[in-house]
Amino acid sequence: MLAQVSGLRRGVVKTLSDGLRFNMNMARTLVGKNVNVYLKDGSVILNVRVVTAKNGKGNGGPNINCKAMKQGRPTKIWLKEIAWTEQLNPYFAERA
């Protein structure tokens, strides 16, 4: 019974990791919110506000523009480089 459960879990994890990826619909829901962005190379961009999400057909692909709290210009991040994002508490910036 335990072998069946562990085999089931492996199948579920494989399906979730292969089937889900960060796409334009997910990016559009984050516009105007503070997030942590986890990239596929293992690096993390902490506490940025997603300014825009653009399809960018002529610019090399879909991307999001993120702006740090004290940064003047938004930074462009390609969607193909993003592994996942974590939405932050909306009151986090006000309390800090």
N, CA, C and O atoms as a CHARMM CRD file, in Angstrom:
* protein
*
  384
    1    1 MET  N      0.82500  -1.19400   0.00000 PROA 1      0.00000
    2    1 MET  CA     0.00000   0.00000   0.00000 PROA 1      0.00000
    3    1 MET  C      0.87200   1.26200   0.00000 PROA 1      0.00000
    4    1 MET  O      0.57600   2.22200  -0.71200 PROA 1      0.00000
    5    2 LEU  N      1.93700   1.25900   0.79100 PROA 2      0.00000
    6    2 LEU  CA     2.81800   2.41000   0.85800 PROA 2      0.00000
    7    2 LEU  C      3.51100   2.64300  -0.48600 PROA 2      0.00000
    8    2 LEU  O      3.71000   3.79100  -0.88300 PROA 2      0.00000
    9    3 ALA  N      3.87400   1.58600  -1.17800 PROA 3      0.00000
   10    3 ALA  CA     4.51900   1.71900  -2.48900 PROA 3      0.00000
   11    3 ALA  C      3.56300   2.35200  -3.48800 PROA 3      0.00000
   12    3 ALA  O      3.97800   3.15500  -4.32300 PROA 3      0.00000
   13    4 GLN  N      2.29100   1.99700  -3.40900 PROA 4      0.00000
   14    4 GLN  CA     1.32100   2.58000  -4.32100 PROA 4      0.00000
   15    4 GLN  C      1.14700   4.07500  -4.05400 PROA 4      0.00000
   16    4 GLN  O      1.03500   4.86500  -4.99200 PROA 4      0.00000
   17    5 VAL  N      1.12500   4.46000  -2.79400 PROA 5      0.00000
   18    5 VAL  CA     0.95700   5.86900  -2.45000 PROA 5      0.00000
   19    5 VAL  C      2.16300   6.67100  -2.91500 PROA 5      0.00000
   20    5 VAL  O      2.00300   7.74400  -3.49700 PROA 5      0.00000
   21    6 SER  N      3.38700   6.16000  -2.66300 PROA 6      0.00000
   22    6 SER  CA     4.56800   6.89700  -3.08700 PROA 6      0.00000
   23    6 SER  C      4.64400   6.96300  -4.60700 PROA 6      0.00000
   24    6 SER  O      5.06600   7.98100  -5.15600 PROA 6      0.00000
   25    7 GLY  N      4.24500   5.89600  -5.30000 PROA 7      0.00000
   26    7 GLY  CA     4.21700   5.92800  -6.76000 PROA 7      0.00000
   27    7 GLY  C      3.21100   6.93900  -7.27300 PROA 7      0.00000
   28    7 GLY  O      3.45300   7.61600  -8.27200 PROA 7      0.00000
   29    8 LEU  N      2.07800   7.03900  -6.58300 PROA 8      0.00000
   30    8 LEU  CA     1.07300   8.02000  -6.96300 PROA 8      0.00000
   31    8 LEU  C      1.60600   9.43200  -6.80000 PROA 8      0.00000
   32    8 LEU  O      1.38600  10.28800  -7.65700 PROA 8      0.00000
   33    9 ARG  N      2.29900   9.67100  -5.71200 PROA 9      0.00000
   34    9 ARG  CA     2.84400  11.00200  -5.48300 PROA 9      0.00000
   35    9 ARG  C      3.85900  11.37600  -6.55900 PROA 9      0.00000
   36    9 ARG  O      3.86700  12.50900  -7.04000 PROA 9      0.00000
   37   10 ARG  N      4.70800  10.43100  -6.93500 PROA 10     0.00000
   38   10 ARG  CA     5.68500  10.72700  -7.98200 PROA 10     0.00000
   39   10 ARG  C      4.98600  11.11400  -9.27200 PROA 10     0.00000
   40   10 ARG  O      5.42700  12.03200  -9.96300 PROA 10     0.00000
   41   11 GLY  N      3.91700  10.43600  -9.60200 PROA 11     0.00000
   42   11 GLY  CA     3.17400  10.74900 -10.81600 PROA 11     0.00000
   43   11 GLY  C      2.55600  12.13400 -10.77200 PROA 11     0.00000
   44   11 GLY  O      2.57100  12.85900 -11.76600 PROA 11     0.00000
   45   12 VAL  N      2.01300  12.50100  -9.61700 PROA 12     0.00000
   46   12 VAL  CA     1.38800  13.81500  -9.47200 PROA 12     0.00000
   47   12 VAL  C      2.42900  14.91700  -9.58200 PROA 12     0.00000
   48   12 VAL  O      2.20200  15.91600 -10.26500 PROA 12     0.00000
   49   13 VAL  N      3.56400  14.74900  -8.92100 PROA 13     0.00000
   50   13 VAL  CA     4.61600  15.76100  -8.97000 PROA 13     0.00000
   51   13 VAL  C      5.13200  15.91500 -10.39100 PROA 13     0.00000
   52   13 VAL  O      5.37100  17.03300 -10.84900 PROA 13     0.00000
   53   14 LYS  N      5.30400  14.80700 -11.08800 PROA 14     0.00000
   54   14 LYS  CA     5.79300  14.88300 -12.46100 PROA 14     0.00000
   55   14 LYS  C      4.78900  15.62100 -13.34700 PROA 14     0.00000
   56   14 LYS  O      5.18100  16.44000 -14.17800 PROA 14     0.00000
   57   15 THR  N      3.51400  15.34100 -13.17500 PROA 15     0.00000
   58   15 THR  CA     2.49400  16.01200 -13.97600 PROA 15     0.00000
   59   15 THR  C      2.45800  17.50400 -13.69000 PROA 15     0.00000
   60   15 THR  O      2.36100  18.30400 -14.62100 PROA 15     0.00000
   61   16 LEU  N      2.53600  17.90200 -12.40400 PROA 16     0.00000
   62   16 LEU  CA     2.47900  19.31700 -12.05800 PROA 16     0.00000
   63   16 LEU  C      3.70400  20.07000 -12.56600 PROA 16     0.00000
   64   16 LEU  O      3.57200  21.18400 -13.07200 PROA 16     0.00000
   65   17 SER  N      4.89000  19.48500 -12.44000 PROA 17     0.00000
   66   17 SER  CA     6.09000  20.19600 -12.87400 PROA 17     0.00000
   67   17 SER  C      6.15600  20.30200 -14.39200 PROA 17     0.00000
   68   17 SER  O      6.64700  21.30100 -14.91700 PROA 17     0.00000
   69   18 ASP  N      5.67500  19.30000 -15.09700 PROA 18     0.00000
   70   18 ASP  CA     5.70900  19.34200 -16.55500 PROA 18     0.00000
   71   18 ASP  C      4.55000  20.14100 -17.14100 PROA 18     0.00000
   72   18 ASP  O      4.70600  20.78900 -18.17600 PROA 18     0.00000
   73   19 GLY  N      3.39000  20.10000 -16.49000 PROA 19     0.00000
   74   19 GLY  CA     2.20800  20.70600 -17.06500 PROA 19     0.00000
   75   19 GLY  C      2.04100  22.18700 -16.77500 PROA 19     0.00000
   76   19 GLY  O      1.45100  22.90500 -17.58200 PROA 19     0.00000
   77   20 LEU  N      2.54300  22.66100 -15.64600 PROA 20     0.00000
   78   20 LEU  CA     2.35000  24.05900 -15.27800 PROA 20     0.00000
   79   20 LEU  C      3.58600  24.87600 -15.61400 PROA 20     0.00000
   80   20 LEU  O      4.71100  24.45700 -15.34000 PROA 20     0.00000
   81   21 ARG  N      3.37600  26.02500 -16.19700 PROA 21     0.00000
   82   21 ARG  CA     4.46400  26.97900 -16.40200 PROA 21     0.00000
   83   21 ARG  C      3.88500  28.37900 -16.35800 PROA 21     0.00000
   84   21 ARG  O      2.69100  28.58300 -16.58000 PROA 21     0.00000
   85   22 PHE  N      4.73100  29.31800 -16.07400 PROA 22     0.00000
   86   22 PHE  CA     4.29100  30.69800 -15.92500 PROA 22     0.00000
   87   22 PHE  C      3.89600  31.24200 -17.29400 PROA 22     0.00000
   88   22 PHE  O      4.70000  31.20200 -18.22500 PROA 22     0.00000
   89   23 ASN  N      2.67300  31.74800 -17.43300 PROA 23     0.00000
   90   23 ASN  CA     2.20700  32.23800 -18.73100 PROA 23     0.00000
   91   23 ASN  C      1.65400  33.66000 -18.61400 PROA 23     0.00000
   92   23 ASN  O      1.65900  34.25600 -17.53800 PROA 23     0.00000
   93   24 MET  N      1.18400  34.18100 -19.72700 PROA 24     0.00000
   94   24 MET  CA     0.72800  35.56600 -19.78100 PROA 24     0.00000
   95   24 MET  C     -0.50500  35.80100 -18.90400 PROA 24     0.00000
   96   24 MET  O     -0.63400  36.87600 -18.31800 PROA 24     0.00000
   97   25 ASN  N     -1.39800  34.84200 -18.79900 PROA 25     0.00000
   98   25 ASN  CA    -2.57500  35.01800 -17.94800 PROA 25     0.00000
   99   25 ASN  C     -2.18000  35.18100 -16.48600 PROA 25     0.00000
  100   25 ASN  O     -2.75200  36.00800 -15.77600 PROA 25     0.00000
  101   26 MET  N     -1.20100  34.39400 -16.02900 PROA 26     0.00000
  102   26 MET  CA    -0.71600  34.53900 -14.66000 PROA 26     0.00000
  103   26 MET  C     -0.04600  35.89500 -14.46700 PROA 26     0.00000
  104   26 MET  O     -0.21000  36.52400 -13.42200 PROA 26     0.00000
  105   27 ALA  N      0.70100  36.34500 -15.45600 PROA 27     0.00000
  106   27 ALA  CA     1.40000  37.62900 -15.35800 PROA 27     0.00000
  107   27 ALA  C      0.41100  38.78800 -15.28400 PROA 27     0.00000
  108   27 ALA  O      0.63100  39.74100 -14.53500 PROA 27     0.00000
  109   28 ARG  N     -0.65700  38.72000 -16.03900 PROA 28     0.00000
  110   28 ARG  CA    -1.64400  39.80700 -16.04200 PROA 28     0.00000
  111   28 ARG  C     -2.36200  39.93000 -14.70700 PROA 28     0.00000
  112   28 ARG  O     -2.76800  41.02700 -14.32200 PROA 28     0.00000
  113   29 THR  N     -2.52400  38.82200 -13.99900 PROA 29     0.00000
  114   29 THR  CA    -3.18900  38.89200 -12.69500 PROA 29     0.00000
  115   29 THR  C     -2.31100  39.56600 -11.64400 PROA 29     0.00000
  116   29 THR  O     -2.81500  40.00600 -10.61000 PROA 29     0.00000
  117   30 LEU  N     -1.00500  39.65300 -11.89500 PROA 30     0.00000
  118   30 LEU  CA    -0.07800  40.22800 -10.92700 PROA 30     0.00000
  119   30 LEU  C      0.20200  41.70800 -11.13900 PROA 30     0.00000
  120   30 LEU  O      0.91600  42.31100 -10.33700 PROA 30     0.00000
  121   31 VAL  N     -0.33700  42.31300 -12.19700 PROA 31     0.00000
  122   31 VAL  CA    -0.06500  43.72000 -12.48300 PROA 31     0.00000
  123   31 VAL  C     -0.57300  44.58400 -11.32200 PROA 31     0.00000
  124   31 VAL  O     -1.72800  44.47800 -10.90900 PROA 31     0.00000
  125   32 GLY  N      0.31800  45.43900 -10.80800 PROA 32     0.00000
  126   32 GLY  CA    -0.01600  46.31900  -9.70900 PROA 32     0.00000
  127   32 GLY  C      0.18900  45.71700  -8.33700 PROA 32     0.00000
  128   32 GLY  O     -0.13100  46.35800  -7.33600 PROA 32     0.00000
  129   33 LYS  N      0.71500  44.49600  -8.25800 PROA 33     0.00000
  130   33 LYS  CA     0.90800  43.82100  -6.97400 PROA 33     0.00000
  131   33 LYS  C      2.38400  43.61200  -6.69100 PROA 33     0.00000
  132   33 LYS  O      3.20200  43.55700  -7.60900 PROA 33     0.00000
  133   34 ASN  N      2.71800  43.49700  -5.40900 PROA 34     0.00000
  134   34 ASN  CA     4.08900  43.21400  -5.00000 PROA 34     0.00000
  135   34 ASN  C      4.30200  41.70700  -4.97500 PROA 34     0.00000
  136   34 ASN  O      3.48400  40.96800  -4.42800 PROA 34     0.00000
  137   35 VAL  N      5.40300  41.25300  -5.56900 PROA 35     0.00000
  138   35 VAL  CA     5.69100  39.82600  -5.67800 PROA 35     0.00000
  139   35 VAL  C      7.17900  39.56500  -5.47300 PROA 35     0.00000
  140   35 VAL  O      8.00700  40.46800  -5.59800 PROA 35     0.00000
  141   36 ASN  N      7.50100  38.32200  -5.15700 PROA 36     0.00000
  142   36 ASN  CA     8.85000  37.80300  -5.25100 PROA 36     0.00000
  143   36 ASN  C      8.89600  36.97200  -6.52600 PROA 36     0.00000
  144   36 ASN  O      8.02600  36.12700  -6.73900 PROA 36     0.00000
  145   37 VAL  N      9.89400  37.19500  -7.37900 PROA 37     0.00000
  146   37 VAL  CA    10.00200  36.48700  -8.66000 PROA 37     0.00000
  147   37 VAL  C     11.12900  35.47300  -8.54500 PROA 37     0.00000
  148   37 VAL  O     12.27100  35.84100  -8.26900 PROA 37     0.00000
  149   38 TYR  N     10.81400  34.19200  -8.75600 PROA 38     0.00000
  150   38 TYR  CA    11.79700  33.12000  -8.72500 PROA 38     0.00000
  151   38 TYR  C     12.12400  32.73100 -10.16400 PROA 38     0.00000
  152   38 TYR  O     11.23900  32.32800 -10.91900 PROA 38     0.00000
  153   39 LEU  N     13.38700  32.85300 -10.53800 PROA 39     0.00000
  154   39 LEU  CA    13.80800  32.55700 -11.90200 PROA 39     0.00000
  155   39 LEU  C     14.26600  31.11800 -12.02700 PROA 39     0.00000
  156   39 LEU  O     14.59500  30.47200 -11.03200 PROA 39     0.00000
  157   40 LYS  N     14.28500  30.61700 -13.26200 PROA 40     0.00000
  158   40 LYS  CA    14.65300  29.23200 -13.51100 PROA 40     0.00000
  159   40 LYS  C     16.11200  28.93700 -13.19900 PROA 40     0.00000
  160   40 LYS  O     16.45800  27.78500 -12.93800 PROA 40     0.00000
  161   41 ASP  N     16.97300  29.94500 -13.21900 PROA 41     0.00000
  162   41 ASP  CA    18.38100  29.70900 -12.91300 PROA 41     0.00000
  163   41 ASP  C     18.65600  29.65600 -11.41300 PROA 41     0.00000
  164   41 ASP  O     19.80400  29.47700 -11.00500 PROA 41     0.00000
  165   42 GLY  N     17.62200  29.80900 -10.58700 PROA 42     0.00000
  166   42 GLY  CA    17.76000  29.69100  -9.14800 PROA 42     0.00000
  167   42 GLY  C     17.81700  31.01200  -8.40600 PROA 42     0.00000
  168   42 GLY  O     17.75800  31.02200  -7.17700 PROA 42     0.00000
  169   43 SER  N     17.92800  32.11500  -9.10700 PROA 43     0.00000
  170   43 SER  CA    17.98300  33.40700  -8.43900 PROA 43     0.00000
  171   43 SER  C     16.57400  33.90700  -8.10400 PROA 43     0.00000
  172   43 SER  O     15.58400  33.46600  -8.68700 PROA 43     0.00000
  173   44 VAL  N     16.51500  34.83200  -7.15400 PROA 44     0.00000
  174   44 VAL  CA    15.24000  35.37100  -6.68400 PROA 44     0.00000
  175   44 VAL  C     15.30800  36.88900  -6.71800 PROA 44     0.00000
  176   44 VAL  O     16.29800  37.48100  -6.28800 PROA 44     0.00000
  177   45 ILE  N     14.26500  37.51400  -7.22700 PROA 45     0.00000
  178   45 ILE  CA    14.13900  38.96600  -7.20000 PROA 45     0.00000
  179   45 ILE  C     13.07300  39.28400  -6.16700 PROA 45     0.00000
  180   45 ILE  O     11.90500  38.93300  -6.33600 PROA 45     0.00000
  181   46 LEU  N     13.48500  39.95400  -5.08900 PROA 46     0.00000
  182   46 LEU  CA    12.61100  40.14500  -3.93800 PROA 46     0.00000
  183   46 LEU  C     11.85700  41.46600  -3.98900 PROA 46     0.00000
  184   46 LEU  O     12.40500  42.50200  -4.36700 PROA 46     0.00000
  185   47 ASN  N     10.60600  41.40600  -3.60500 PROA 47     0.00000
  186   47 ASN  CA     9.74300  42.57000  -3.36700 PROA 47     0.00000
  187   47 ASN  C      9.77100  43.58900  -4.51200 PROA 47     0.00000
  188   47 ASN  O     10.27500  44.70200  -4.35800 PROA 47     0.00000
  189   48 VAL  N      9.22800  43.19100  -5.64400 PROA 48     0.00000
  190   48 VAL  CA     9.08800  44.09900  -6.77300 PROA 48     0.00000
  191   48 VAL  C      7.60800  44.24700  -7.10300 PROA 48     0.00000
  192   48 VAL  O      6.80800  43.35100  -6.83300 PROA 48     0.00000
  193   49 ARG  N      7.25700  45.37500  -7.68200 PROA 49     0.00000
  194   49 ARG  CA     5.88200  45.61800  -8.13300 PROA 49     0.00000
  195   49 ARG  C      5.83100  45.37500  -9.62700 PROA 49     0.00000
  196   49 ARG  O      6.63700  45.92500 -10.37700 PROA 49     0.00000
  197   50 VAL  N      4.88500  44.55400 -10.06600 PROA 50     0.00000
  198   50 VAL  CA     4.71200  44.29000 -11.49000 PROA 50     0.00000
  199   50 VAL  C      3.98200  45.48100 -12.09400 PROA 50     0.00000
  200   50 VAL  O      2.83900  45.76400 -11.73600 PROA 50     0.00000
  201   51 VAL  N      4.65000  46.18200 -13.01800 PROA 51     0.00000
  202   51 VAL  CA     4.09100  47.38800 -13.61100 PROA 51     0.00000
  203   51 VAL  C      3.22400  47.03900 -14.81900 PROA 51     0.00000
  204   51 VAL  O      2.07400  47.47000 -14.90100 PROA 51     0.00000
  205   52 THR  N      3.76800  46.26200 -15.75700 PROA 52     0.00000
  206   52 THR  CA     3.01600  45.86200 -16.94300 PROA 52     0.00000
  207   52 THR  C      3.34400  44.42700 -17.31800 PROA 52     0.00000
  208   52 THR  O      4.37700  43.88400 -16.92600 PROA 52     0.00000
  209   53 ALA  N      2.44300  43.82500 -18.08500 PROA 53     0.00000
  210   53 ALA  CA     2.66800  42.51000 -18.69000 PROA 53     0.00000
  211   53 ALA  C      2.36600  42.66900 -20.17100 PROA 53     0.00000
  212   53 ALA  O      1.23200  42.95800 -20.55400 PROA 53     0.00000
  213   54 LYS  N      3.38800  42.47800 -21.00300 PROA 54     0.00000
  214   54 LYS  CA     3.23900  42.69600 -22.43600 PROA 54     0.00000
  215   54 LYS  C      3.48700  41.41700 -23.21000 PROA 54     0.00000
  216   54 LYS  O      4.32400  40.59300 -22.84200 PROA 54     0.00000
  217   55 ASN  N      2.73500  41.27400 -24.29800 PROA 55     0.00000
  218   55 ASN  CA     2.90900  40.11000 -25.15200 PROA 55     0.00000
  219   55 ASN  C      4.22200  40.19800 -25.92200 PROA 55     0.00000
  220   55 ASN  O      4.90400  39.18300 -26.06400 PROA 55     0.00000
  221   56 GLY  N      4.59900  41.36100 -26.41900 PROA 56     0.00000
  222   56 GLY  CA     5.90000  41.60700 -27.01900 PROA 56     0.00000
  223   56 GLY  C      6.25300  40.72900 -28.19300 PROA 56     0.00000
  224   56 GLY  O      7.34300  40.15600 -28.22100 PROA 56     0.00000
  225   57 LYS  N      5.36200  40.60400 -29.17100 PROA 57     0.00000
  226   57 LYS  CA     5.64200  39.73400 -30.31100 PROA 57     0.00000
  227   57 LYS  C      6.83300  40.21000 -31.11900 PROA 57     0.00000
  228   57 LYS  O      7.57000  39.38400 -31.65800 PROA 57     0.00000
  229   58 GLY  N      7.04400  41.49900 -31.22000 PROA 58     0.00000
  230   58 GLY  CA     8.16500  42.01400 -31.99200 PROA 58     0.00000
  231   58 GLY  C      9.44700  42.16100 -31.18400 PROA 58     0.00000
  232   58 GLY  O     10.51900  42.36400 -31.75500 PROA 58     0.00000
  233   59 ASN  N      9.34600  42.06100 -29.85300 PROA 59     0.00000
  234   59 ASN  CA    10.49700  42.30200 -28.99200 PROA 59     0.00000
  235   59 ASN  C     11.15300  41.03300 -28.48300 PROA 59     0.00000
  236   59 ASN  O     11.98800  41.11400 -27.58100 PROA 59     0.00000
  237   60 GLY  N     10.82700  39.89200 -29.00100 PROA 60     0.00000
  238   60 GLY  CA    11.46700  38.66100 -28.56200 PROA 60     0.00000
  239   60 GLY  C     10.63500  37.79400 -27.64500 PROA 60     0.00000
  240   60 GLY  O     11.13300  36.77800 -27.16100 PROA 60     0.00000
  241   61 GLY  N      9.40700  38.14400 -27.38900 PROA 61     0.00000
  242   61 GLY  CA     8.55300  37.30100 -26.57500 PROA 61     0.00000
  243   61 GLY  C      7.86900  38.04900 -25.45000 PROA 61     0.00000
  244   61 GLY  O      8.15500  39.22100 -25.20400 PROA 61     0.00000
  245   62 PRO  N      6.95600  37.36100 -24.76400 PROA 62     0.00000
  246   62 PRO  CA     6.21900  37.99300 -23.67100 PROA 62     0.00000
  247   62 PRO  C      7.13300  38.30400 -22.49300 PROA 62     0.00000
  248   62 PRO  O      8.08000  37.56800 -22.21500 PROA 62     0.00000
  249   63 ASN  N      6.83600  39.41100 -21.80300 PROA 63     0.00000
  250   63 ASN  CA     7.65300  39.82900 -20.67800 PROA 63     0.00000
  251   63 ASN  C      6.81700  40.59100 -19.67100 PROA 63     0.00000
  252   63 ASN  O      5.69100  40.99800 -19.95700 PROA 63     0.00000
  253   64 ILE  N      7.38500  40.78100 -18.47800 PROA 64     0.00000
  254   64 ILE  CA     6.77400  41.64200 -17.47900 PROA 64     0.00000
  255   64 ILE  C      7.78600  42.72100 -17.12200 PROA 64     0.00000
  256   64 ILE  O      8.99500  42.49100 -17.16900 PROA 64     0.00000
  257   65 ASN  N      7.29000  43.88700 -16.76700 PROA 65     0.00000
  258   65 ASN  CA     8.13500  44.97300 -16.29600 PROA 65     0.00000
  259   65 ASN  C      7.92800  45.09800 -14.79600 PROA 65     0.00000
  260   65 ASN  O      6.81200  45.32200 -14.32800 PROA 65     0.00000
  261   66 CYS  N      9.02000  44.94900 -14.04400 PROA 66     0.00000
  262   66 CYS  CA     8.98100  45.02200 -12.58000 PROA 66     0.00000
  263   66 CYS  C      9.76500  46.22500 -12.10800 PROA 66     0.00000
  264   66 CYS  O     10.77400  46.60500 -12.70200 PROA 66     0.00000
  265   67 LYS  N      9.28600  46.81500 -11.03200 PROA 67     0.00000
  266   67 LYS  CA     9.94900  47.99200 -10.47600 PROA 67     0.00000
  267   67 LYS  C     10.14100  47.78200  -8.98000 PROA 67     0.00000
  268   67 LYS  O      9.19000  47.49500  -8.25300 PROA 67     0.00000
  269   68 ALA  N     11.38000  47.93000  -8.53300 PROA 68     0.00000
  270   68 ALA  CA    11.65500  47.86800  -7.10000 PROA 68     0.00000
  271   68 ALA  C     11.15100  49.14800  -6.45400 PROA 68     0.00000
  272   68 ALA  O     10.88600  50.13300  -7.14300 PROA 68     0.00000
  273   69 MET  N     11.02000  49.13700  -5.14600 PROA 69     0.00000
  274   69 MET  CA    10.43800  50.28600  -4.44600 PROA 69     0.00000
  275   69 MET  C     11.22400  51.58300  -4.65900 PROA 69     0.00000
  276   69 MET  O     10.62500  52.64300  -4.83700 PROA 69     0.00000
  277   70 LYS  N     12.54600  51.51000  -4.64300 PROA 70     0.00000
  278   70 LYS  CA    13.34900  52.72500  -4.74700 PROA 70     0.00000
  279   70 LYS  C     14.04000  52.85000  -6.10000 PROA 70     0.00000
  280   70 LYS  O     14.94100  53.67400  -6.25600 PROA 70     0.00000
  281   71 GLN  N     13.64000  52.06100  -7.06100 PROA 71     0.00000
  282   71 GLN  CA    14.26700  52.09200  -8.37800 PROA 71     0.00000
  283   71 GLN  C     13.46200  52.99500  -9.29600 PROA 71     0.00000
  284   71 GLN  O     12.23300  53.01900  -9.23100 PROA 71     0.00000
  285   72 GLY  N     14.15000  53.73600 -10.14700 PROA 72     0.00000
  286   72 GLY  CA    13.46600  54.66400 -11.02800 PROA 72     0.00000
  287   72 GLY  C     12.84900  54.01900 -12.25000 PROA 72     0.00000
  288   72 GLY  O     11.71000  54.32800 -12.59900 PROA 72     0.00000
  289   73 ARG  N     13.57700  53.12700 -12.91000 PROA 73     0.00000
  290   73 ARG  CA    13.12400  52.52800 -14.15300 PROA 73     0.00000
  291   73 ARG  C     12.71500  51.07200 -13.97100 PROA 73     0.00000
  292   73 ARG  O     13.36700  50.34500 -13.22300 PROA 73     0.00000
  293   74 PRO  N     11.64500  50.62700 -14.64200 PROA 74     0.00000
  294   74 PRO  CA    11.25600  49.21600 -14.54200 PROA 74     0.00000
  295   74 PRO  C     12.27100  48.30100 -15.23500 PROA 74     0.00000
  296   74 PRO  O     12.92400  48.69700 -16.20100 PROA 74     0.00000
  297   75 THR  N     12.39000  47.09100 -14.73300 PROA 75     0.00000
  298   75 THR  CA    13.26000  46.07300 -15.29200 PROA 75     0.00000
  299   75 THR  C     12.41400  45.07200 -16.07200 PROA 75     0.00000
  300   75 THR  O     11.36200  44.64700 -15.59700 PROA 75     0.00000
  301   76 LYS  N     12.86500  44.69500 -17.26100 PROA 76     0.00000
  302   76 LYS  CA    12.14000  43.74600 -18.10400 PROA 76     0.00000
  303   76 LYS  C     12.61300  42.32600 -17.80000 PROA 76     0.00000
  304   76 LYS  O     13.81100  42.04400 -17.80800 PROA 76     0.00000
  305   77 ILE  N     11.66200  41.44400 -17.53500 PROA 77     0.00000
  306   77 ILE  CA    11.96000  40.03600 -17.28500 PROA 77     0.00000
  307   77 ILE  C     11.12400  39.21000 -18.26100 PROA 77     0.00000
  308   77 ILE  O      9.90400  39.36200 -18.32000 PROA 77     0.00000
  309   78 TRP  N     11.77900  38.33800 -19.02200 PROA 78     0.00000
  310   78 TRP  CA    11.08000  37.48200 -19.98800 PROA 78     0.00000
  311   78 TRP  C     10.31900  36.39100 -19.24700 PROA 78     0.00000
  312   78 TRP  O     10.81600  35.85300 -18.25800 PROA 78     0.00000
  313   79 LEU  N      9.12500  36.06200 -19.71300 PROA 79     0.00000
  314   79 LEU  CA     8.31900  35.03200 -19.06600 PROA 79     0.00000
  315   79 LEU  C      8.97800  33.66100 -19.12600 PROA 79     0.00000
  316   79 LEU  O      8.76900  32.83900 -18.23400 PROA 79     0.00000
  317   80 LYS  N      9.76300  33.40300 -20.15400 PROA 80     0.00000
  318   80 LYS  CA    10.42100  32.10100 -20.26800 PROA 80     0.00000
  319   80 LYS  C     11.50500  31.91800 -19.20700 PROA 80     0.00000
  320   80 LYS  O     11.94500  30.79100 -18.97900 PROA 80     0.00000
  321   81 GLU  N     11.94700  32.99000 -18.55300 PROA 81     0.00000
  322   81 GLU  CA    12.95500  32.91300 -17.50200 PROA 81     0.00000
  323   81 GLU  C     12.35100  32.72800 -16.11500 PROA 81     0.00000
  324   81 GLU  O     13.07600  32.41400 -15.17100 PROA 81     0.00000
  325   82 ILE  N     11.03600  32.91400 -15.96900 PROA 82     0.00000
  326   82 ILE  CA    10.37600  32.86500 -14.66300 PROA 82     0.00000
  327   82 ILE  C      9.90900  31.44900 -14.36300 PROA 82     0.00000
  328   82 ILE  O      9.20800  30.83100 -15.16500 PROA 82     0.00000
  329   83 ALA  N     10.30600  30.93900 -13.19400 PROA 83     0.00000
  330   83 ALA  CA     9.83600  29.63400 -12.74300 PROA 83     0.00000
  331   83 ALA  C      8.47000  29.78500 -12.06200 PROA 83     0.00000
  332   83 ALA  O      7.51600  29.08900 -12.41100 PROA 83     0.00000
  333   84 TRP  N      8.38400  30.70300 -11.08700 PROA 84     0.00000
  334   84 TRP  CA     7.12600  30.98400 -10.40700 PROA 84     0.00000
  335   84 TRP  C      7.24500  32.28900  -9.64300 PROA 84     0.00000
  336   84 TRP  O      8.33400  32.84400  -9.50000 PROA 84     0.00000
  337   85 THR  N      6.11600  32.76900  -9.15700 PROA 85     0.00000
  338   85 THR  CA     6.09100  34.00700  -8.38200 PROA 85     0.00000
  339   85 THR  C      5.32200  33.77100  -7.09200 PROA 85     0.00000
  340   85 THR  O      4.48600  32.87200  -6.99800 PROA 85     0.00000
  341   86 GLU  N      5.62500  34.59300  -6.10900 PROA 86     0.00000
  342   86 GLU  CA     4.94200  34.52100  -4.82600 PROA 86     0.00000
  343   86 GLU  C      4.39500  35.90900  -4.51300 PROA 86     0.00000
  344   86 GLU  O      5.15600  36.86500  -4.36700 PROA 86     0.00000
  345   87 GLN  N      3.08500  36.01100  -4.41400 PROA 87     0.00000
  346   87 GLN  CA     2.47900  37.30200  -4.11900 PROA 87     0.00000
  347   87 GLN  C      2.67800  37.62900  -2.64600 PROA 87     0.00000
  348   87 GLN  O      2.48000  36.78200  -1.77500 PROA 87     0.00000
  349   88 LEU  N      3.07400  38.87100  -2.38200 PROA 88     0.00000
  350   88 LEU  CA     3.34500  39.30300  -1.01200 PROA 88     0.00000
  351   88 LEU  C      2.10200  39.88600  -0.36900 PROA 88     0.00000
  352   88 LEU  O      1.13200  40.22400  -1.04700 PROA 88     0.00000
  353   89 ASN  N      2.14500  39.99800   0.92700 PROA 89     0.00000
  354   89 ASN  CA     1.07600  40.60400   1.69900 PROA 89     0.00000
  355   89 ASN  C      0.94800  42.06200   1.28400 PROA 89     0.00000
  356   89 ASN  O      1.95900  42.76400   1.27800 PROA 89     0.00000
  357   90 PRO  N     -0.23800  42.55800   0.93600 PROA 90     0.00000
  358   90 PRO  CA    -0.37300  43.94400   0.49400 PROA 90     0.00000
  359   90 PRO  C     -0.01000  44.97100   1.56200 PROA 90     0.00000
  360   90 PRO  O      0.28100  46.12000   1.23200 PROA 90     0.00000
  361   91 TYR  N     -0.02000  44.58000   2.83700 PROA 91     0.00000
  362   91 TYR  CA     0.31700  45.48200   3.92100 PROA 91     0.00000
  363   91 TYR  C      1.79700  45.42000   4.29300 PROA 91     0.00000
  364   91 TYR  O      2.24100  46.11600   5.20700 PROA 91     0.00000
  365   92 PHE  N      2.56000  44.58500   3.58200 PROA 92     0.00000
  366   92 PHE  CA     3.98000  44.40300   3.87900 PROA 92     0.00000
  367   92 PHE  C      4.75400  45.71500   3.69700 PROA 92     0.00000
  368   92 PHE  O      5.56100  46.07300   4.55500 PROA 92     0.00000
  369   93 ALA  N      4.52400  46.42200   2.61500 PROA 93     0.00000
  370   93 ALA  CA     5.26000  47.65200   2.32300 PROA 93     0.00000
  371   93 ALA  C      4.85300  48.78200   3.28000 PROA 93     0.00000
  372   93 ALA  O      5.67800  49.62700   3.62900 PROA 93     0.00000
  373   94 GLU  N      3.61300  48.79500   3.69100 PROA 94     0.00000
  374   94 GLU  CA     3.15000  49.86500   4.58200 PROA 94     0.00000
  375   94 GLU  C      3.71900  49.72000   5.97800 PROA 94     0.00000
  376   94 GLU  O      3.99600  50.72200   6.63700 PROA 94     0.00000
  377   95 ARG  N      3.90000  48.48700   6.44400 PROA 95     0.00000
  378   95 ARG  CA     4.39500  48.24200   7.80200 PROA 95     0.00000
  379   95 ARG  C      5.89900  48.38900   7.90100 PROA 95     0.00000
  380   95 ARG  O      6.42100  48.67700   8.97800 PROA 95     0.00000
  381   96 ALA  N      6.61000  48.19500   6.79200 PROA 96     0.00000
  382   96 ALA  CA     8.07800  48.21700   6.84000 PROA 96     0.00000
  383   96 ALA  C      8.62100  49.61500   6.96900 PROA 96     0.00000
  384   96 ALA  O      9.83600  49.80300   7.02300 PROA 96     0.00000
